[in-house]
């Protein structure tokens, strides 16, 4: 099993990779799709760039929210009823 620090470090590395993928998607959307002759067509590169940007952006936001902005559950105080076998109830 991995410790909490190792999991957090792994997630931060994945966020950096996702930022890199976001940059690649931006490059495909704004640069490659404006070329005159593109091997697979302009529409493919626009959809591919938007998909990379959207998926990596969602992952970045979700992971950062889970890592740094979590709500802690409030602990409830358990109250137990007293059990007195000596007293007889009528």
C-alpha positions in Angstrom: 0.0 0.0 0.0 1.2 3.5 -0.7 1.2 6.2 1.8 -0.9 9.4 1.6 2.2 11.4 0.6 3.0 9.1 -2.3 -0.6 9.2 -3.6 -0.6 13.0 -3.4 2.7 13.2 -5.2 1.4 10.8 -7.9 -1.7 12.9 -8.4 0.3 16.1 -8.6 2.5 14.5 -11.3 -0.7 13.6 -13.2 -1.9 17.2 -12.9 1.4 18.3 -14.5 1.0 15.7 -17.3 -2.6 17.0 -17.8 -1.4 20.5 -18.1 1.0 19.3 -20.8 -1.9 17.6 -22.6 -3.9 20.8 -22.3 -1.1 22.6 -24.1 -0.9 20.0 -26.8 -4.7 20.3 -27.3 -4.4 24.1 -27.5 -1.6 23.7 -30.1 -3.8 21.4 -32.2 -6.8 23.6 -31.9 -5.2 27.0 -32.7 -2.1 26.1 -34.8 -2.5 22.8 -36.7 -6.1 23.4 -37.6 -5.3 26.7 -39.3 -2.8 25.1 -41.8 -4.0 24.9 -45.4 -3.3 21.2 -46.0 -3.7 19.0 -43.0 -3.3 15.2 -43.3 -6.5 14.1 -41.5 -8.6 17.2 -42.2 -9.2 20.4 -40.2 -12.3 19.1 -38.5 -10.4 16.1 -37.0 -7.8 18.4 -35.5 -10.4 20.8 -34.1 -12.3 18.0 -32.4 -9.1 16.3 -31.2 -7.8 19.6 -29.7 -11.0 20.4 -28.0 -11.3 16.9 -26.6 -7.8 17.0 -25.2 -8.3 20.4 -23.6 -11.7 19.5 -22.1 -10.7 16.1 -20.7 -7.4 17.4 -19.2 -9.1 20.6 -17.9 -11.8 18.6 -16.1 -9.2 16.2 -14.6 -7.1 19.2 -13.4 -10.0 20.9 -11.7 -11.4 17.7 -10.1 -8.0 16.6 -8.8 -7.1 20.0 -7.3 -10.5 20.3 -5.7 -10.2 16.8 -4.1 -6.6 17.5 -2.9 -6.9 20.9 -1.5 -10.6 21.8 -1.0 -12.1 18.8 0.7 -14.8 19.2 3.4 -14.1 17.3 6.5 -17.1 15.5 8.0 -17.9 16.7 11.4 -17.6 14.1 14.1 -20.6 13.4 16.1 -20.5 12.7 19.8 -22.0 9.3 20.5 -24.4 9.2 23.5 -25.1 5.9 25.0 -28.1 5.3 27.3 -27.2 4.2 30.8 -27.9 0.6 31.6 -28.7 0.0 35.2 -29.9 -3.6 35.8 -30.5 -2.9 39.5 -33.5 -0.6 38.9 -36.7 -2.3 38.0 -39.1 -0.4 35.9 -42.9 -0.5 36.6 
